[in-house]
Amino acid sequence: MQFAFDQYKEQSKVLNALMKIEHFGGSTSAVSGVNLAVDEITRTGRKDARRMVVLISDGNSQDPWDDVLKAADRLRSIGADVYAVTVSHDYMIRELEQYAGNKWLVYIDARIRQFLDEAEKSVTQCVGPNIPSSTPPPRVYSALCF
């Protein structure tokens, strides 16, 4: 983990730290990343804050399927909006959908630009994801953001 969730309180410092993250390579374990995020959110997250998780992955982890299902359930149990994003062309859509909890929150191929627009709106306007009406309506949130 590059920095703890409670390390920075100001938006500019969070964005600066995010811009400095480097990719080190290696095999993919989305389960490890998701479990680390859930642990960190549970340990340091404010109870009254809206939670948003962006899983950026190659979408093709080396994790056993049962572990993926457990990690996805754990992730959804914290009440966060989860966005799954990949720029890879070799992804497993089922795995990304498990983490996001909804196919409309998986951003692949031509939908990457849409993710950037929706994430910006979510962060700046404190609104949840825009999911088509064929799925249950999103949860209603209070207007608390950091």
N, C-alpha and C positions, 0 to 999 in steps of 0.2 A: 504494500500500500504506500502510495506516494506521500500522503498527508492525512491526518486524522480529520474526521468530519467537524470536530469542534475546535480545530486549530485556528481557523480564520472566521471572523465575525462580519467582515465587510465584503460586499459583493466584488469590489475591484480586486481585493486580495485573493478571493476564491478563484476568480477568472484568471488572474496572473499565475496562480499555482497550477491551474488546469492546463494553461498554455505551455508550461514547462515540463509536462509529463512526457517521458520518452518511452518508446516501445523497445523492449529488450529481446523479443523473440522467444522461441521455445514452443512447446506443445500447449494446446488449449485445454483448460479446465474451467469451463464456465461455472461449474458447481462450486469450486473453490472460491472464485470471485464473488458469486452470489452469497454464499455462506458468510464470507468475510464482510460483505456489505450489510447483510441482515444483522450480524453480530454488532457491527459498529453503529448502525442506526438504533438498534435496541439499547446499546450501552450509552450513547451520547445524544440521541435524538430528543428534541423537545416533544412532549406529549401533545401540545396544542398546534404543532406545525404541520403543514401539508407536506406529504412525503412524495418525492419523485425519484425514481431510479431509472437510469439510462444504462442498459446493458449493450456495450459495444463489443462485438465478437465477430469471429470469422464464421460463426454459425455452424460450426462443425467440430464440436468439442470431442475429446477422447473419453468422456465420462460414461459410465454405465447408465443405461436408460432409467433404472430404478432410482439412481442417485439424482438424475435430472428431475424426475417427478417429485422427489422429496424436497429438493432445493427450491423448485418452482412453487410448491405448496407453502414452504416456509417464507418465501419472498412475498407471496400474495397475502400471507397472514399478518404482515405488518401494516397493511392498508395503504400501500404506496401506489401511485400511478407508475406503471412499468412500461418503458419503451424499449424494444429490442431493435438494434440497428446493426446492419452488416453491409460492407461494400464488397464482400467476397462474392464470387459467382458459384462457389462450391459450398452451399449452406444447406442445413437441414431445417426446412420450414417448420416441421412439427416441434423441434426443440425450441426454436425461437418463439413459437406460439405458446408453448408451455410456460415459458418465463413471463411473457407479456400478459398472458391470460386472455388475449383477444387477438384475432388475426389482424384487426385494424390498427393495432399498436406495434406491429412488426413492419419495419421500414427496410426494404430491399430495392435494389435496382433503381428504377425511375422515381421511387417514392422517397429517396434520401432527402431531396430538396424539401418535400412536404414535411418531413420530420423536423428539419431545421426551422421552418416557419412555425410549426405547432409548438415546438419546445420553447422558442422565443416568446410566443404568445403565453404559454403556460407559466413561464418564469416572470415575465414582466407584468402580466395582468392577473396573476393568481387564479387561473382557470384550469380545470381538468382537461383531459384529452377530448378531442372532437371525434366521437365515434358515430358512424351512421346509425340511423334510427332502427335498423333491423335487429340491433342488439339492445339489451336492456340499457336504460339511460345511465349515464355516469353518476357517481355519488356527488352530493352537494358538499362543497367545502366552505369553511369560513375563510375570510380574506386575510389570512395570516401568511406572510412570506418572510424570508430573511432578507 
